[in-house]
């Protein structure tokens, strides 16, 4: 299985959950791809943050701060994602029909 994870509003909303999810997926031989609108100029900072959170992954795709919902859909198609975790509905609406989409809401499943 190939799983996509957004960072801001998704991993950052529940780092404990995505640590468990990414670690478990990788341990079972699945692929984890981080797909973010962050610029590659924040590569070092982003990778240090993910490491500190315990997120494991195969590859990160940087969007150069392009907030184009279609971009993540194109990456999902290119990689052949099976599942995408994302907080933005406009991004999820651009996923290929073969991708199972999971909207993450701030504070879900718990309220702060």
C-alpha positions as CSV (number, residue, x, y, z in Angstrom):
1,X,0.0,0.0,0.0
2,X,1.1,3.6,-0.7
3,X,0.0,6.2,1.8
4,X,0.3,10.0,1.5
5,X,0.5,12.4,4.4
6,X,0.1,16.1,4.5
7,X,2.1,18.0,7.1
8,X,0.4,21.2,8.2
9,X,-3.0,20.6,9.7
10,X,-2.6,16.9,9.3
11,X,0.6,15.5,10.9
12,X,0.9,18.6,13.0
13,X,-2.7,18.2,14.3
14,X,-2.0,14.7,15.7
15,X,1.7,13.8,15.5
16,X,1.3,10.9,17.9
17,X,-1.3,9.2,15.6
18,X,0.9,9.7,12.4
19,X,4.0,8.5,14.3
20,X,2.1,5.2,15.1
21,X,0.6,5.0,11.6
22,X,3.8,5.7,9.6
23,X,5.9,3.4,11.8
24,X,3.4,0.6,11.5
25,X,3.1,1.0,7.8
26,X,6.8,1.0,7.2
27,X,7.3,-2.0,9.5
28,X,4.9,-3.9,7.3
29,X,6.6,-3.0,4.1
30,X,4.3,-0.2,2.9
31,X,5.3,3.1,1.4
32,X,4.7,6.4,3.1
33,X,5.0,9.7,1.1
34,X,4.8,13.1,2.7
35,X,3.2,15.6,0.3
36,X,3.4,19.2,1.4
37,X,3.0,22.7,0.0
38,X,6.1,23.8,2.0
39,X,8.9,25.1,-0.1
40,X,12.1,23.0,-0.5
41,X,13.9,26.0,1.1
42,X,12.4,24.6,4.4
43,X,13.7,21.1,3.7
44,X,16.2,20.8,6.6
45,X,13.7,22.4,9.1
46,X,10.9,20.1,7.8
47,X,12.9,16.9,7.9
48,X,14.2,17.7,11.5
49,X,10.6,18.3,12.6
50,X,9.4,15.1,11.2
51,X,12.3,13.2,12.7
52,X,11.6,14.8,16.1
53,X,7.9,13.7,15.8
54,X,9.0,10.1,14.9
55,X,7.4,10.2,11.5
56,X,9.0,7.7,9.1
57,X,8.6,8.0,5.3
58,X,10.0,7.1,2.0
59,X,10.0,10.4,0.2
60,X,8.9,14.0,0.7
61,X,7.4,16.1,-2.2
62,X,7.7,19.8,-1.7
63,X,5.3,22.2,-3.5
64,X,7.4,25.3,-3.3
65,X,4.6,27.0,-1.4
66,X,2.3,26.5,-4.4
67,X,-1.2,26.3,-3.0
68,X,-2.7,24.5,-5.9
69,X,-5.1,21.7,-4.9
70,X,-4.5,19.9,-8.2
71,X,-0.7,19.6,-7.6
72,X,-1.2,17.1,-4.8
73,X,-3.6,15.1,-6.9
74,X,-1.0,14.9,-9.7
75,X,1.6,13.7,-7.2
76,X,-0.9,11.1,-5.9
77,X,-1.4,9.8,-9.4
78,X,2.3,9.8,-10.2
79,X,3.2,7.9,-7.0
80,X,0.2,5.6,-7.3
81,X,-1.2,6.4,-3.8
82,X,-3.9,4.2,-2.3
83,X,-4.7,6.5,0.6
84,X,-4.2,10.2,1.3
85,X,-4.5,11.9,4.7
86,X,-5.1,15.7,4.3
87,X,-7.0,18.5,6.2
88,X,-8.0,20.5,3.1
89,X,-11.1,19.4,1.3
90,X,-10.2,21.3,-1.8
91,X,-7.0,19.1,-2.0
92,X,-8.9,15.9,-1.3
93,X,-11.4,16.7,-4.1
94,X,-8.5,16.7,-6.6
95,X,-7.3,13.2,-5.7
96,X,-7.7,10.5,-8.3
97,X,-10.9,8.4,-7.9
98,X,-8.7,5.3,-6.9
99,X,-7.3,7.1,-3.8
100,X,-9.1,6.7,-0.5
101,X,-9.2,10.1,1.1
102,X,-9.2,10.8,4.8
103,X,-9.9,14.3,6.0
104,X,-8.2,15.2,9.2
105,X,-9.8,17.9,11.3
106,X,-8.0,19.9,13.9
107,X,-8.6,18.3,17.3
108,X,-10.0,15.2,15.7
109,X,-10.9,12.7,17.2
110,X,-10.4,14.7,20.4
111,X,-11.3,18.3,21.1
112,X,-8.7,20.5,22.9
